[in-house]
Amino acid sequence: MKTRTGFVSNSSSTSFCIVGVSSPYAQAIAKKMGLTHDDNSYGTCEFDDGLIAVFSNNGYSDEDEDENDASGSVELVGIVADEILENKSVRQAAEEFSEMIEKKYGIKIDPVKVGLHYGEASNE
C-alpha cells in the first residue's frame, strides 16, 4: 500500500495537514511574515522556515490593507503535521510551534490555541 505524506496536489486542489493556528492568530503571523499576493499562487504557500499558509478567497480579502498585503486572506498558518508528529505528541508539537512563533515573530500563542488542521485548498 502506498502512503502519501506532506502535500498532495492536482490541478484543482491541494490537500494539507498542519499543526498550527487559525485566524486571527494566522493573520497576525502572516502580517509579520510580510505575506504578499505573489506568495499565494495555489491556495497554500510553503516558506523556507517550514511554515505553511493556507489562504481563503484565493488569496484576496477586504481586510488586506493594501493591494500587495495578503495577510487578511490567510485562514491557517502551521507546520506540516507528518514531519513534526513523527516523534512528538500533538501537545508537544503545539508547544514547539508556539515557541517558534514567539521567537521568530514575537507573537505569543497559548499552545492550547494550536491544533491539528486538515483540509483542501482550491488552486483556482
PyRosetta script that sets phi, psi and omega in degrees:
from pyrosetta import init, pose_from_sequence

init()
pose = pose_from_sequence("MKTRTGFVSNSSSTSFCIVGVSSPYAQAIAKKMGLTHDDNSYGTCEFDDGLIAVFSNNGYSDEDEDENDASGSVELVGIVADEILENKSVRQAAEEFSEMIEKKYGIKIDPVKVGLHYGEASNE")
pose.set_psi(1, 134.0)
pose.set_omega(1, 178.0)
pose.set_phi(2, -85.0)
pose.set_psi(2, 139.5)
pose.set_omega(2, 176.4)
pose.set_phi(3, -117.8)
pose.set_psi(3, 131.6)
pose.set_omega(3, 176.7)
pose.set_phi(4, -99.3)
pose.set_psi(4, 137.6)
pose.set_omega(4, 176.0)
pose.set_phi(5, -124.1)
pose.set_psi(5, 158.1)
pose.set_omega(5, 179.0)
pose.set_phi(6, 73.0)
pose.set_psi(6, -145.7)
pose.set_omega(6, -176.7)
pose.set_phi(7, -89.0)
pose.set_psi(7, 138.8)
pose.set_omega(7, 176.3)
pose.set_phi(8, -116.4)
pose.set_psi(8, 121.4)
pose.set_omega(8, -175.3)
pose.set_phi(9, -122.0)
pose.set_psi(9, 150.4)
pose.set_omega(9, 165.6)
pose.set_phi(10, -140.6)
pose.set_psi(10, -167.2)
pose.set_omega(10, -173.2)
pose.set_phi(11, -70.9)
pose.set_psi(11, -17.3)
pose.set_omega(11, -174.7)
pose.set_phi(12, -114.1)
pose.set_psi(12, -16.6)
pose.set_omega(12, -177.8)
pose.set_phi(13, -158.6)
pose.set_psi(13, 165.6)
pose.set_omega(13, 176.1)
pose.set_phi(14, -128.4)
pose.set_psi(14, 125.1)
pose.set_omega(14, 176.3)
pose.set_phi(15, -86.6)
pose.set_psi(15, 146.3)
pose.set_omega(15, -179.9)
pose.set_phi(16, -144.3)
pose.set_psi(16, 155.2)
pose.set_omega(16, 172.7)
pose.set_phi(17, -145.2)
pose.set_psi(17, 111.9)
pose.set_omega(17, -175.2)
pose.set_phi(18, -130.4)
pose.set_psi(18, 156.0)
pose.set_omega(18, 168.0)
pose.set_phi(19, -101.6)
pose.set_psi(19, 116.2)
pose.set_omega(19, -175.9)
pose.set_phi(20, -175.9)
pose.set_psi(20, -156.1)
pose.set_omega(20, -174.8)
pose.set_phi(21, -128.5)
pose.set_psi(21, 156.7)
pose.set_omega(21, 174.8)
pose.set_phi(22, -101.1)
pose.set_psi(22, -177.1)
pose.set_omega(22, 179.1)
pose.set_phi(23, -68.2)
pose.set_psi(23, 149.3)
pose.set_omega(23, 8.8)
pose.set_phi(24, -84.0)
pose.set_psi(24, -11.9)
pose.set_omega(24, 179.8)
pose.set_phi(25, -60.0)
pose.set_psi(25, -43.3)
pose.set_omega(25, -178.6)
pose.set_phi(26, -60.0)
pose.set_psi(26, -40.6)
pose.set_omega(26, 179.6)
pose.set_phi(27, -68.0)
pose.set_psi(27, -36.8)
pose.set_omega(27, 178.6)
pose.set_phi(28, -65.7)
pose.set_psi(28, -40.8)
pose.set_omega(28, 178.1)
pose.set_phi(29, -65.9)
pose.set_psi(29, -45.0)
pose.set_omega(29, 179.7)
pose.set_phi(30, -59.7)
pose.set_psi(30, -38.7)
pose.set_omega(30, 178.5)
pose.set_phi(31, -62.8)
pose.set_psi(31, -45.2)
pose.set_omega(31, 179.2)
pose.set_phi(32, -65.6)
pose.set_psi(32, -31.0)
pose.set_omega(32, 179.5)
pose.set_phi(33, -75.0)
pose.set_psi(33, -16.9)
pose.set_omega(33, -177.6)
pose.set_phi(34, 73.5)
pose.set_psi(34, 35.5)
pose.set_omega(34, -177.0)
pose.set_phi(35, -61.4)
pose.set_psi(35, 132.0)
pose.set_omega(35, 178.9)
pose.set_phi(36, -118.8)
pose.set_psi(36, 167.9)
pose.set_omega(36, 178.3)
pose.set_phi(37, -64.2)
pose.set_psi(37, -26.2)
pose.set_omega(37, 177.8)
pose.set_phi(38, -65.1)
pose.set_psi(38, -27.0)
pose.set_omega(38, 179.2)
pose.set_phi(39, -70.7)
pose.set_psi(39, -23.1)
pose.set_omega(39, -174.6)
pose.set_phi(40, -104.0)
pose.set_psi(40, 94.2)
pose.set_omega(40, 177.1)
pose.set_phi(41, -106.3)
pose.set_psi(41, -18.6)
pose.set_omega(41, -175.2)
pose.set_phi(42, -137.7)
pose.set_psi(42, 26.4)
pose.set_omega(42, 178.6)
pose.set_phi(43, 86.6)
pose.set_psi(43, -23.6)
pose.set_omega(43, 173.7)
pose.set_phi(44, -135.1)
pose.set_psi(44, 157.6)
pose.set_omega(44, 179.4)
pose.set_phi(45, -146.4)
pose.set_psi(45, 128.5)
pose.set_omega(45, 178.6)
pose.set_phi(46, -105.9)
pose.set_psi(46, 134.5)
pose.set_omega(46, -177.3)
pose.set_phi(47, -108.2)
pose.set_psi(47, 162.6)
pose.set_omega(47, -177.2)
pose.set_phi(48, -56.6)
pose.set_psi(48, -30.5)
pose.set_omega(48, -177.9)
pose.set_phi(49, -82.5)
pose.set_psi(49, 4.7)
pose.set_omega(49, 177.8)
pose.set_phi(50, 93.1)
pose.set_psi(50, -6.1)
pose.set_omega(50, 178.8)
pose.set_phi(51, -75.7)
pose.set_psi(51, 146.6)
pose.set_omega(51, 177.3)
pose.set_phi(52, -119.3)
pose.set_psi(52, 132.3)
pose.set_omega(52, 172.9)
pose.set_phi(53, -110.6)
pose.set_psi(53, 134.6)
pose.set_omega(53, 177.0)
pose.set_phi(54, -114.6)
pose.set_psi(54, 125.2)
pose.set_omega(54, -175.2)
pose.set_phi(55, -98.6)
pose.set_psi(55, 149.7)
pose.set_omega(55, 168.0)
pose.set_phi(56, -106.9)
pose.set_psi(56, 167.3)
pose.set_omega(56, 176.1)
pose.set_phi(57, 53.6)
pose.set_psi(57, 32.6)
pose.set_omega(57, -178.6)
pose.set_phi(58, 52.2)
pose.set_psi(58, 32.2)
pose.set_omega(58, 173.3)
pose.set_phi(59, 89.5)
pose.set_psi(59, 6.8)
pose.set_omega(59, -179.9)
pose.set_phi(60, -125.0)
pose.set_psi(60, 138.1)
pose.set_omega(60, -178.1)
pose.set_phi(61, -147.0)
pose.set_psi(61, 149.8)
pose.set_omega(61, 175.1)
pose.set_phi(62, -66.3)
pose.set_psi(62, -18.6)
pose.set_omega(62, -179.2)
pose.set_phi(63, -77.7)
pose.set_psi(63, -13.7)
pose.set_omega(63, 179.8)
pose.set_phi(64, -66.3)
pose.set_psi(64, 130.5)
pose.set_omega(64, -175.9)
pose.set_phi(65, -73.8)
pose.set_psi(65, -34.3)
pose.set_omega(65, 175.7)
pose.set_phi(66, -137.6)
pose.set_psi(66, 171.7)
pose.set_omega(66, -172.7)
pose.set_phi(67, -66.2)
pose.set_psi(67, -20.4)
pose.set_omega(67, 179.0)
pose.set_phi(68, -92.2)
pose.set_psi(68, -22.5)
pose.set_omega(68, -177.4)
pose.set_phi(69, -76.5)
pose.set_psi(69, 123.9)
pose.set_omega(69, -178.6)
pose.set_phi(70, -111.2)
pose.set_psi(70, 8.7)
pose.set_omega(70, -173.8)
pose.set_phi(71, -63.2)
pose.set_psi(71, -31.2)
pose.set_omega(71, -178.5)
pose.set_phi(72, -69.7)
pose.set_psi(72, -16.9)
pose.set_omega(72, -178.9)
pose.set_phi(73, -99.1)
pose.set_psi(73, 3.6)
pose.set_omega(73, -179.8)
pose.set_phi(74, -82.4)
pose.set_psi(74, 125.5)
pose.set_omega(74, -178.3)
pose.set_phi(75, -95.0)
pose.set_psi(75, -40.0)
pose.set_omega(75, -178.1)
pose.set_phi(76, -139.7)
pose.set_psi(76, 148.1)
pose.set_omega(76, 169.7)
pose.set_phi(77, -135.9)
pose.set_psi(77, 134.4)
pose.set_omega(77, -179.8)
pose.set_phi(78, -168.9)
pose.set_psi(78, -166.6)
pose.set_omega(78, 176.5)
pose.set_phi(79, -121.7)
pose.set_psi(79, 150.9)
pose.set_omega(79, -177.2)
pose.set_phi(80, -56.8)
pose.set_psi(80, 123.8)
pose.set_omega(80, -172.9)
pose.set_phi(81, -65.7)
pose.set_psi(81, -42.3)
pose.set_omega(81, -174.5)
pose.set_phi(82, -64.2)
pose.set_psi(82, -29.4)
pose.set_omega(82, 179.2)
pose.set_phi(83, -72.6)
pose.set_psi(83, -45.3)
pose.set_omega(83, -175.7)
pose.set_phi(84, -81.5)
pose.set_psi(84, -26.7)
pose.set_omega(84, -177.1)
pose.set_phi(85, -88.2)
pose.set_psi(85, 2.0)
pose.set_omega(85, 176.8)
pose.set_phi(86, -57.8)
pose.set_psi(86, -40.1)
pose.set_omega(86, -176.7)
pose.set_phi(87, -134.8)
pose.set_psi(87, 20.9)
pose.set_omega(87, 179.4)
pose.set_phi(88, -136.8)
pose.set_psi(88, 155.2)
pose.set_omega(88, 172.3)
pose.set_phi(89, -80.0)
pose.set_psi(89, 167.1)
pose.set_omega(89, 177.4)
pose.set_phi(90, -60.8)
pose.set_psi(90, -39.4)
pose.set_omega(90, 178.8)
pose.set_phi(91, -62.0)
pose.set_psi(91, -45.0)
pose.set_omega(91, 178.5)
pose.set_phi(92, -64.3)
pose.set_psi(92, -40.5)
pose.set_omega(92, 178.6)
pose.set_phi(93, -64.0)
pose.set_psi(93, -39.2)
pose.set_omega(93, 178.6)
pose.set_phi(94, -63.5)
pose.set_psi(94, -42.0)
pose.set_omega(94, 178.4)
pose.set_phi(95, -64.4)
pose.set_psi(95, -42.6)
pose.set_omega(95, 178.9)
pose.set_phi(96, -64.1)
pose.set_psi(96, -42.7)
pose.set_omega(96, 178.0)
pose.set_phi(97, -61.2)
pose.set_psi(97, -46.4)
pose.set_omega(97, 179.5)
pose.set_phi(98, -58.9)
pose.set_psi(98, -44.4)
pose.set_omega(98, 178.7)
pose.set_phi(99, -63.1)
pose.set_psi(99, -42.6)
pose.set_omega(99, -179.8)
pose.set_phi(100, -61.5)
pose.set_psi(100, -44.8)
pose.set_omega(100, -178.6)
pose.set_phi(101, -66.2)
pose.set_psi(101, -39.7)
pose.set_omega(101, 179.3)
pose.set_phi(102, -66.1)
pose.set_psi(102, -43.0)
pose.set_omega(102, 179.8)
pose.set_phi(103, -66.1)
pose.set_psi(103, -45.8)
pose.set_omega(103, -175.4)
pose.set_phi(104, -78.0)
pose.set_psi(104, -38.4)
pose.set_omega(104, -170.2)
pose.set_phi(105, -122.5)
pose.set_psi(105, -3.1)
pose.set_omega(105, 178.5)
pose.set_phi(106, 69.9)
pose.set_psi(106, 20.3)
pose.set_omega(106, -179.8)
pose.set_phi(107, -105.6)
pose.set_psi(107, 119.5)
pose.set_omega(107, 179.6)
pose.set_phi(108, -87.1)
pose.set_psi(108, 123.7)
pose.set_omega(108, 178.9)
pose.set_phi(109, -127.9)
pose.set_psi(109, 125.1)
pose.set_omega(109, 175.4)
pose.set_phi(110, -64.0)
pose.set_psi(110, 126.8)
pose.set_omega(110, 179.8)
pose.set_phi(111, -54.9)
pose.set_psi(111, -22.6)
pose.set_omega(111, 177.2)
pose.set_phi(112, -63.9)
pose.set_psi(112, -26.8)
pose.set_omega(112, -179.6)
pose.set_phi(113, -81.6)
pose.set_psi(113, -9.7)
pose.set_omega(113, -179.2)
pose.set_phi(114, -91.2)
pose.set_psi(114, 135.3)
pose.set_omega(114, -178.4)
pose.set_phi(115, -142.7)
pose.set_psi(115, -179.9)
pose.set_omega(115, 176.1)
pose.set_phi(116, -92.0)
pose.set_psi(116, 119.8)
pose.set_omega(116, -178.5)
pose.set_phi(117, -119.7)
pose.set_psi(117, 139.4)
pose.set_omega(117, 178.3)
pose.set_phi(118, -146.6)
pose.set_psi(118, 159.5)
pose.set_omega(118, 179.3)
pose.set_phi(119, 163.1)
pose.set_psi(119, -155.7)
pose.set_omega(119, -177.9)
pose.set_phi(120, -136.8)
pose.set_psi(120, 134.0)
pose.set_omega(120, 177.6)
pose.set_phi(121, -111.5)
pose.set_psi(121, 134.0)
pose.set_omega(121, -178.6)
pose.set_phi(122, -71.9)
pose.set_psi(122, 140.0)
pose.set_omega(122, 176.4)
pose.set_phi(123, -92.7)
pose.set_psi(123, -0.8)
pose.set_omega(123, -175.3)
pose.set_phi(124, -107.3)
pose.dump_pdb("model.pdb")
